[in-house]
Amino acid sequence: MSLKYTVEHEWVDADHAVATVGITHHAQDALGDVVFVELPEVGKTFAQGEVTGVVESVKAAADVYMPVSGEIVEVNEALREEPALANTDPLGAGWFFKVRLSDPGQLDALMDEAAYKALTH
């Protein structure tokens, strides 16, 4: 897995032309127990930085931002049924959506793990 991170606490698995996106351990720790996730519509295109959904927890609600421009090609339906996956396995089964990258060069501006750790510690 070649993870990249945003300052808004999303992660991107950027190994392919289709990238997987979710929220980080730090984000789910800050939110607390996730009780609802609003996911984007498959087929919709978003620009980098646009709001693609919402995560609601017992403590707060937070927007989910598009880390890279592209078209949503799949959403994690299991997350709708079991939002707690965002807490229990945020980098695995708790992924949010998959996006077909329209500009793979945008990945270069995202943080690597070391930079993200420096941001959050």
SULQUINOR-V355570 format. One record per backbone hydrogen bond with DSSP energy under -1.0 kcal/mol. CO is the residue of the C=O (numbers start at 1). NH is the residue of the N-H. E is the energy in kcal/mol with one decimal. If there is no record, write none. Layout:
# SULQUINOR-V355570
co=CO nh=NH e=E
co=CO nh=NH e=E
This chain:
# SULQUINOR-V355570
co=2 nh=14 e=-1.9
co=4 nh=12 e=-2.4
co=5 nh=111 e=-2.7
co=6 nh=9 e=-1.5
co=9 nh=24 e=-2.3
co=10 nh=6 e=-2.0
co=11 nh=22 e=-1.7
co=12 nh=4 e=-2.0
co=13 nh=20 e=-1.2
co=17 nh=101 e=-2.6
co=19 nh=99 e=-2.8
co=20 nh=13 e=-2.8
co=21 nh=96 e=-3.0
co=21 nh=97 e=-1.5
co=22 nh=11 e=-2.6
co=24 nh=28 e=-2.3
co=25 nh=29 e=-2.4
co=26 nh=30 e=-2.2
co=27 nh=31 e=-2.2
co=28 nh=32 e=-2.1
co=33 nh=58 e=-1.7
co=36 nh=56 e=-3.0
co=38 nh=54 e=-1.1
co=41 nh=44 e=-1.9
co=44 nh=72 e=-2.8
co=46 nh=70 e=-2.3
co=47 nh=50 e=-2.1
co=50 nh=66 e=-2.9
co=53 nh=64 e=-2.6
co=54 nh=38 e=-3.2
co=55 nh=62 e=-2.8
co=56 nh=35 e=-2.7
co=56 nh=36 e=-1.7
co=60 nh=57 e=-3.4
co=62 nh=55 e=-3.0
co=64 nh=52 e=-3.4
co=64 nh=53 e=-1.2
co=66 nh=49 e=-3.5
co=69 nh=102 e=-2.3
co=70 nh=46 e=-2.6
co=71 nh=100 e=-2.9
co=72 nh=43 e=-3.1
co=74 nh=98 e=-2.9
co=75 nh=77 e=-1.4
co=76 nh=79 e=-1.4
co=77 nh=81 e=-1.3
co=78 nh=82 e=-2.5
co=82 nh=85 e=-2.2
co=83 nh=86 e=-2.0
co=84 nh=87 e=-1.5
co=84 nh=88 e=-2.6
co=85 nh=89 e=-2.3
co=89 nh=92 e=-1.7
co=89 nh=94 e=-2.8
co=92 nh=95 e=-1.5
co=96 nh=76 e=-2.4
co=97 nh=21 e=-2.8
co=98 nh=73 e=-2.6
co=98 nh=74 e=-1.3
co=99 nh=19 e=-2.8
co=100 nh=71 e=-1.6
co=103 nh=106 e=-2.4
co=104 nh=107 e=-1.5
co=105 nh=108 e=-1.2
co=106 nh=109 e=-1.2
co=107 nh=110 e=-1.4
co=111 nh=5 e=-2.4
co=112 nh=116 e=-2.4
co=113 nh=117 e=-2.6
co=114 nh=118 e=-2.0
co=115 nh=119 e=-1.8
co=116 nh=120 e=-2.0
co=117 nh=121 e=-1.0
